[in-house]
C-alpha cells in the first residue's frame, strides 16, 4: 500500500509491470478536480485535500446563520398572533387594530394569514439558499408592512404605536433580507 498522500491511484489504468493492478500516479500528473483519482492510504474516506468527508456524499452539517435566527424569532412572535387571532380576538384588537371593531371571522382570517407567513419564516430560516422561498418570505414582509401601512394611513384602524411595532420588525427584516440577497447561495460543485 502506498503511504505517500501525494500519490494517487487511477482506477481505469493498469500497470503491466505489476500484473494488471492499479497504477500509482504522482499528484502533479493530474488536476485536483479529476474525479477518477482516489487517495491511497489508511483513510479511504479522505478527499484529495486530505479532509475527512462526513458520510453521505461529503455533506457537512449546516450552521444556522444570524438571519435564520432572526426569522425563527419572528416566526415565533407570529405564532403568538395566530393564537390571538383564533382564541383571543380582543387581545388582537388591542395589540393591532385598536381603532376599530373586529369580529371573530376577522380574527380567524388574520390568524390563518399570519400562520402562512409564520410557516414561511420557519422554512426560510432553514433554507436561506432556496431562492424562491427566500423571495416568498421577503415578499411576505413587504405585503404585511404594506397592509398595516394602509390600515393606518387610509382606513385609520391602527394606532401609530401599533404601526411602529410592526414597522420595526418588518422594516428590519426587509432591509436585512435585501442586504443578504445573494449571500446564501450554494456554490455549485463542478463534476467532470
N, C-alpha and C positions, 0 to 999 in steps of 0.2 A: 504494500500500500504506500502511496506517495504521501509524505508528511508535509511537503512544502505547499503552503496555501496559495502560492503564486502559480502553481501548476494546475492545469485543467484537464478534464477528460472529455474528448469528443465522442459522443455516443455513436455516431454514424461511421466513423473511420476505424479501421483496424490496422494494427501494426503487424506486418507479415513476419518480422523477426521474432515476435513473442507469441506466435501461434494463433494469430487472429483475434487477440483481445483488444480492448480499447487502447488507443494511443494517447500518451500524456503529451500535452501541448503547453508551451510557455504562455503566460498571460499577455506578453507583448505580441503574440501571434494573432490574438483575437480582440474584438472590440468588447467593451463592458456590457453592452446591451444584447449580445448574441445569445439567444435562448437555448442553443443546443449544447452549451457547456455547463458542467456541474463542478462544484468544488469537491476535491478529493481530500479526505482527511477523516478525523474522528467523528466530526459532526456533519452528517449528510444533510441536515436541515438548515445549513447556513447558506446564505446567498453569496454572490460574488464579492461583496464588500466585507464579508465576514460577520455581518449582523445576523442574529438568530431570527428566524421567521416564527411568528405565532401560528399555531395550527389553523388551517383554513385559508390557504392561498395568501399567506402573509398579511392578513388583516390585523390592524392594531386597534386597540380599544380607543374609542373617541373620547376626547376630553370636552366637557361642557364649556362653551365659550361664554363670556360675560353677557352678550346679547341673549343667549339661550336662557341664562338665569333670569334676566330681566323679563323675558317673555313668560317664563314659568311663574314669576311673581304676578304679572298682570293676568295670566290665566287663572291663578288662584283668587285674585281680587274679583275677577269677573264671575267666578263661581259664586261668590257671596251675592252678587247682583242677581244671578239666576235664582238663588234661594229666595231673595226678596220678591222677585217677580212672580214666583209660583205660590209662595206661602205667607208673605208678609207685605202685601201691597202698600200698606200705609207707610212702612219704613222706606220703600222705594219712592213713594210720593214725596216724603220729607227730604230724602237724600238727593233726589234728582229733579223731579218735576214738581217743585214746591208751589208753583203759581197756578196750578190747575187741579181739577178733579180727575181721578183715574178710576176706571172700572177694573174688575178682576180680569176681563178679557185683555185689556191694555197691558196689565201686569204680566199675564202669561205670554202674550206676544213678545213683549220686551224680554222675558226670560228665555224664550226659545231662540230669539235672535242673538242674545248675549251668550247662550250656550254654544251656538255655532262659532262665534268669534273666540270664545274660550278654547274650543277644540282646535281652532286654527293656531292659537298661541302655543298650545302644548305640542302640536305636531311640528310646527316650525322650529320650536326650541330644540328639538332633537334632530331636525333635518334642515339645518341652515343652508346646506349645499343644494337643496332642491329648489331650483329657480321658480317654477310655477307656484309652489307652496309659499315660498318667500314673498312673491308678488301678491298672492291672495291675502296673506296676513298683513302685508303693508297696506293694501287697499282697504282692509277692514278698519284700520286705524283712520285712514282718510275719510271713509264713509261715516264712521262713528263721530269723528270730530265735526264733519260737515253737518250731520244730523243734529247734534247738540247745539251747534252754532246757529242753525236755522230756528231751532226751538227757542233759543234766547232772543235772536235778533228779529225774527219775523213773527213767530207765534207768541212770544213772551210767556212761555210756560215754565221757564227756568230762572232761577236767581243767578246773579253774577258769581257768587261764591261756588255754586254747583258747577257752573261752566268753567271756572278757574281750575277746579279739581280735575275735571275731565280733560281740560286743555293741557295740564301739566303731564298727565300720563300719556295721552295721545300724542301731544307735541313732542315729548321726549322720544317716544317710540318712532315717530315718523322721521325725525332728524337722525336718530341713531341708525335706523334701517337704511336710510339714504346714504349715510357715510360709510356703511359696511356693505353696500350693494353688491360688489363683485369680490369681496374678500373671503367669502366662504365657499368658493367653487372648488370642486375636486380637480386635481391635476391628473389628466389622462395618462395612463401608463402605455407607452408605445411597445407593442409586441411585434416581432418580426417573424 
